[in-house]
Amino acid sequence: MIRHAEAEAVSANAPAVRVCRSPGRAILQVKSWMSDVVSRDLPMSLQDARLPDQVGSVVSGSPRVLCTAPREWLLVSQDSNLEQHSKMLATEANALGLVSIDISAGLIILRLSGSAVRDMLEKGCGLDLHPLRFGQGQCARTRFANIPVVVDLVKSPDRFELYVARSYTQYLEHWIAEAATEFDGRTV
């Protein structure tokens, strides 16, 4: 069973894979239905913050913006209050053809780190997570342990966040605990 660690203390006896649930965050899914709005010549931005135009790219800041598909983003805020971000989108939504949906209650963010986290993650998906292929500032939508997730490398070399539907959380935590036994037999 995974114990949900609040702190990520690093010690000589640190487990090869550490897992904890990230505290509540606001998550908006944003889509643009206007294909001609997003291009390299005319990048999309919200309140002067440029949205990444390449699938798999991430813009750090508040909110953190993950490009998960063409003309589709996740806006993730440390602040669980969506009011500020909803207002920001409302003023520009019509001009940019944007639709935003609050999916905060539907997703859980699992924070994974440790010396073997890349190897453990590679057991569950088809992504090449080698540091030369998947670096900081990258994300990917994939199937992990047979369920849809978004994988986000938050901090190099080995701190990831998985965005997963709340209904799959228990299954995924058990899967990770089982997969991690190959590396050191425990997770925290």
Secondary structure, DSSP 8 states (H G I E B T S, - for coil): -----S-----TT--SBEEEE----EEEEEEE--TTT-SSSS--EETTEE---STTBEE-SSSEEEEEETTEEEEEESSS--HHHHHHHHHHHHHHTEEEEE-GGGEEEEEEESTTHHHHHHHHSS----TTTS-TTBEEEEEETTEEEEEEEEETTTEEEEEEEGGGHHHHHHHHHHHHTTTTS-B-
